[in-house]
Amino acid sequence: MQYSERVVRRARRAVESSPFYLKLLAEMRSTSVSVPTIAEDSGMLKGYTRRPLSELNTERELVWLADVGLLRREVDGQGLTDSFRLTPLGRQIVEQWRSQGCPDNRAGLVDYIKNGLIRRSRIPDWLG
């Protein structure tokens, strides 16, 4: 699937501004990962997060990455679960990073601020 440069740029900016390491996204390529697995100290000890996150903050960060198209929430027979996995856009970005030697990119100050403003105001993709 082909994504516009703007969509890819916005998704990269979102993940580079997130508290997650590439290791988490790489894990989500092959399996879904649950919020409790990422939250608190376990996420940091597994190399998924930069710092311990509460379950609520973990969920908020993952939902934002789902909103920009990187992740999707898993569904079972009972409805939504607490697990997430990569979308095709997320897979494309992880593959780009892997081809670059797995850099753990962090957003610059301008991108970090822009991501925060877009996230809080929910500016539509075509404006972001």
Helices and strands as residue ranges (DSSP letters): H 5-16, H 22-30, E 33-34, H 35-38, H 40-45, H 55-67, E 71-76, E 79-86, H 88-99, H 109-121
